[in-house]
Amino acid sequence: MKIGQSGRAAFGISYLALAMAGAAHAQDITGHGAAESASKQDAEIIVTGTAIKGVAPVGSATVTMDRASLVASGVRDTAQLIAQLPQGSSLGTSQNSTGGRQQGVNLRGLGNNATLLLFDGHRWAPQGVISQIPDPSVIPFAAIERVEVVTDGASAIYGSDAVAGVVNYVLRKDYEGLEITGRYNHTLYDQRSFEGVLGHRWSEGGFMLGFSYTDRDPVKRAARDYLRNDLRPYGGNNNNLIGTTVFPGTPGALIIGSTVYGLPATNGAVPTAAQVTALRGNPTLADPADMYDYFSSRKQISVLLKAHQTIGAGELSGTVNYNRRENSARAQEALPNISINLTPSSPWYIPGLTTGNETLVYNLGLNYANYDLTQRNKEETFNSTLEYKTRIFKGFDWTTYGSYGFSSGCNVCQPQANTTIAAVIANNPAYYSTFNPYLAGQQSGADMLIGGFLQEAKFRTADFGTKISGALFDLPAGSVKVALGGEYTEYWFWLLAQNKLNLQNAFQVSRSTKSGRHVSSAYGEAFIPVFGAANRIPGFDRLDLSAAVRWDKYSDFGTTANPKFGLTWQPTGGVKLRGSWGTSFRAPTLIESNPATVGQTNRVYIANGANDPAVPVTLSSTGQSAVLNRTGNTAGLKPESATVWSLGLDLTPAFTPNLKFGVTYYNVNYKNRIENLPNQTATNALVLSSPANRALYSDYFIVAPQPNTCVNGNYATYNPAYLPFLNDKNAVFTPSTINDCTLTGIVKGGTQNLGNVKQSGLDFTLNYRLETKVGTFAFDGSFTKILNLQKSLTPTGALFNALDTFGFQVSSRGRASVSWRKDGFNANIAANYVGSYRNNATITVAGVKLPDTQIPAWTTFDGNLGYEFGENHRWLSGTRLALGVQNLTDKAPPIVLSGTNAVDTNNHNIWGRIWTFEISHKF
């Protein structure tokens, strides 16, 4: 599957051959008169959700945001444009929720990979190292003409991933002139952006060049008190000391068994047993929020060139995009506390406390506060598409294209604590002669504790397609149109991980893996107008039908066929009924299907309210148990499949044609969902949080009490159930101070086919335009109400209700806006609504389990004001000024106590008021 030098050469030759063949064929075609002109008009219309030019997708609901509305919204984040829609979701889409800091789009909350992302109707290479997520931020905002969203399954047209819907970023074409824009954002971070678009049109073609540069500052966790570890002001725990998980200050802390002792500041002298005993359970603590970043800094550059040229009777067009982003943050995972092993023979051993080993917790990050301990993420993405369109015979067009793209990056390029050296640094004379664990601040002997970790990956894709479409024959209501096409795609992925976990503190390969696949596809679609203007009868002003089917053959998953049927019925003027039914699927990404790409096994404390005597509570004050928590990818994943259908009504009353109302009922039955064990992120795991969850997640938890003869660190004395996980060659272990002999069981998490999801709901839209003497007013509203959300955790398991509970979708989301435009002025104000839900993942404080709490609804307001100088302003003509404010009232997110968090960033954000000032000028 690897595309080597010869493969790349073959690709280039094939790419060129496609275009040359199209050009040669076009030269054989002579004019087609009016039919050719009509075809060219159809070719200008890029419609998402159908392979047939010139017709809208039959039966499916669509959302279109044109350039004017995009600019007026004030939102320039291409992913946030979708997340703010009621049908959108922020679950897993934010830059701080992925290691590579990429962000995706997520319709219906069904996952980033369940929504197909297109650029001018084409797939491009996704981003990510340990997760592949198509990221729309690779293109400059200045290059976008409009965004089309189909909130319906579309695998019959596009193949994999189009389960929840399709988002198509349509690029600008034939832009004339130059427009440059400067933008400044201010909130908890400052961001400076510069972008522009340059274009020119000539008689036979044109080009558009879009470019952008962004420079953003980081945000420390201490910027918000509710991001701190010490959550006692909000009714939570001080997570700086939970069991033997401790974040000490520069004096450090000492752990003997399950007891934590503080260490006095001795300026390098070994403390006495009496000094340490006096600090039993009372170490000096430091909050990581003061040292580490919540949000990374970013430098990003993006360039996009789109050009087209008439060749004979056809048109050759090409698009090239390059994006580079670099993120940096002082990250806690890059350099956490490190455990220094002290044996009785060590000169740093404290006698009189125990006869066995002692564990000294050394705060490497705080002692090296002024050292460059930055986590860096970087990624380069390149995408290109070459396409040729021409008329092959009367009424039919031929389109052929080739696309090539790659993404390469380092997900985690960072310093990392060298736990191998930490095990010997205080006991081996070669090391301890220059290292003193009781000496605060940076010291040369401790430099060797700072190792490194690199996790780099490359992803490459090549896609070829061809399609014929046109009018097959005429009916009284219009032409029956068809489209037939084929597609061939190759994917290739390579990952290399290196660390310095050795006594030489030199990079060594910890993971090296590669995988690939190829997909062959064929599809067909038909559009049938049954009633229209020429043959309408009472009750049938118009009736359109459509049918599509796609067949895909995967080199690693076999074949799949997916049909879709649509109906649009207009019984009378201003009333339209529509419906669609189809199946969709999603194949696991190359990362998901390869267990060697991602694997981590952590010792963590999780909430235990199961009341199961076989799984005792380890920490009574916080109601938590110590477990081994396995995450990562799993072998043997199956493709996901879904059945999606919808019914809708659109009204445009004759008495007020400027009023539009729409309602859509949708129903998704999603099987073999690929996802991580729900809410598994360390202390948020729900597997033991209640007796109900204990039963619900029973397939994902192994009860494994340690024997009385257990010796911490000696695997031979452990319960044998732990050995397959501790010896997993694909596992990475993060530093931990939890005593393995206190472990109660194993959470068998990671990416798996977790069962089924059934979701249904209603989408409402309302639009009204009002022309007055004082300007044009627009009233727009959209609201989504999820009626049902049921999930199962195994393919044959019982469904449970997940709606309006922590970690899952909120049933009510809405957005309403009022805008005004007069001469060069424009203004709008919008309200964003996220409904209430239940926090059923509450924590235990001082031995008392907090009851489930109802999280209140959250409503925020955005405002924008702009002015564009007209031609009567000689020097300022073409200049536009804009001021925008998101979260106008600076409303804080509600407190949601779960695990070690006090906010739920899946539904709320921490930024508060965000100011944006923008100035642009057209030349």
MOZIZI-V468828 format. One record per helix or strand. SS is the DSSP state (alpha for helix, beta for strand). FROM is the first residue (numbers start at 1). TO is the last residue. Records with the same first field share a line. If there is no record, write none. Layout:
SS = FROM-TO / FROM-TO
This chain:
alpha = 5-27 / 33-43 / 67-73 / 80-83 / 95-97 / 112-114 / 136-138 / 141-143 / 155-158 / 221-223 / 225-227 / 232-234 / 273-277 / 288-290 / 364-367 / 419-422 / 429-432 / 444-449 / 654-656 / 682-684 / 691-696 / 698-700 / 715-717 / 720-726 / 740-742
beta = 62-66 / 88-88 / 107-107 / 115-119 / 122-122 / 127-127 / 133-133 / 144-150 / 165-171 / 177-186 / 190-202 / 205-216 / 219-220 / 230-230 / 238-238 / 241-242 / 245-246 / 248-248 / 253-256 / 259-262 / 280-280 / 285-285 / 293-295 / 297-311 / 314-329 / 338-342 / 358-362 / 375-393 / 396-417 / 450-475 / 478-499 / 508-531 / 537-537 / 540-540 / 542-554 / 558-572 / 575-586 / 599-607 / 619-619 / 624-632 / 640-651 / 659-671 / 674-676 / 701-703 / 732-732 / 745-748 / 751-753 / 757-772 / 775-791 / 800-801 / 805-805 / 812-822 / 825-834 / 837-839 / 844-845 / 848-849 / 853-855 / 858-868 / 879-886 / 898-898 / 901-901 / 914-922
